[in-house]
Amino acid sequence: MMILIAGPVRSGTQGDQTRIAANLQALNQMALQVYHKGHTPVVGEWLALPIASAAGSACIGDAISERYLYPVAHRLIHSCDAILRLPGASGGADNDVALGQQLGLEIFQHIDAVPEVSPPV
């Protein structure tokens, strides 16, 4: 399955780029676990940030990045089979889950709920 990893990025950071980077690293670490279960993990920011940067964004949270982060993730969700929602307050992740539910995607709330489909790599 292609599984979107959804969780806090900017929520609770007050725009602190160090805390935002830590949240992105948490998404990346969860993506690694999903990969080891035999799936293809994706994080919306992996696609959205380079696009926003090309459009002139200087950092996550600026006006330019706002035009791309959620729309790119929502396009991506249409190509996914499931969403893994990480803990923590996040309006964006909640919106991702709501869209995923509308599309009939499987929603996982914990990595242990994601089935293993191949031996760990």
Long-range contacts (C-beta under 8 A, 24 or more apart in sequence): 1-39, 1-40, 1-80, 1-81, 1-82, 1-106, 1-117, 2-39, 2-40, 2-41, 2-42, 2-79, 2-80, 2-81, 2-82, 3-34, 3-39, 3-40, 3-41, 3-42, 3-80, 3-81, 3-82, 3-83, 3-84, 3-108, 3-114, 4-41, 4-42, 4-43, 4-44, 4-73, 4-76, 4-77, 4-80, 4-82, 4-83, 4-84, 4-96, 4-100, 5-30, 5-31, 5-34, 5-41, 5-42, 5-43, 5-83, 5-84, 5-86, 6-44, 6-73, 6-83, 6-84, 6-85, 6-86, 6-90, 6-92, 6-93, 6-96, 6-97, 7-85, 7-86, 7-87, 7-88, 7-90, 7-93, 8-86, 8-88, 8-89, 8-90, 8-93, 9-45, 9-60, 9-90, 9-92, 10-60, 10-61, 10-92, 11-88, 11-89, 11-90, 11-91, 11-92, 12-88, 12-89, 15-61, 17-59, 17-60, 20-60, 20-61, 26-86, 27-86, 30-84, 30-86, 30-111, 33-111, 34-84, 34-111, 34-114, 35-121, 36-120, 36-121, 37-111, 37-114, 37-115, 37-116, 37-117, 37-118, 37-120, 38-116, 38-117, 38-118, 38-119, 39-114, 39-117, 41-84, 42-76, 42-80, 44-69, 44-72, 44-73, 44-76, 44-96, 45-69, 45-73, 47-72, 47-73, 47-76, 48-72, 48-73, 70-95, 74-99, 77-103, 77-105, 78-103, 80-105, 81-105, 81-106, 82-106, 82-107, 82-108, 82-114, 83-107, 83-108, 84-108, 84-109, 84-111, 84-114, 85-109
